[in-house]
Amino acid sequence: MIHLEGYGPRRSKYGNVKTEYMGEKFDSKKEARYAQELDMQKHAKDPKWRVHSWERQVPFVIVVNDVKICKYVADFRVNYTDGREEIVDVKGVRTAIYKLKKKLVEAQYGIEIKEV
């Protein structure tokens, strides 16, 4: 990267700021805050809202007629103590590509991607 005197670091395309939480780097402040909320939900009294575990950057391969078309990476997979599982995407900007990939993944895998 070229740095010119008097100019700060380049801004990301959508204005997100990379943020660190618990030693991990997240793509945005919003994503890091969501991870923090999930950690707090591990202590929820109501089992319906108590998080058992969560993982980040969950890949889904989109295949049509045995041809790999592309890959979609969800921000989080959340497992609750009552056995539910949620696939979550923390979105600031919903691009046309994101909307298409979301629909393809939901159709192929029979899941619903929750947006926060």
Secondary structure, 3 states (H helix, E strand, C coil): CCCCCCCCCCCCCCCCCCEEECCEEECCHHHHHHHHHHHHHCCCCCCCCCEEEEEEEEEEEEEECCEEEEEEEEEEEEEECCCCEEEEECCCCCCHHHHHHHHHHHHHHCCCEEEC
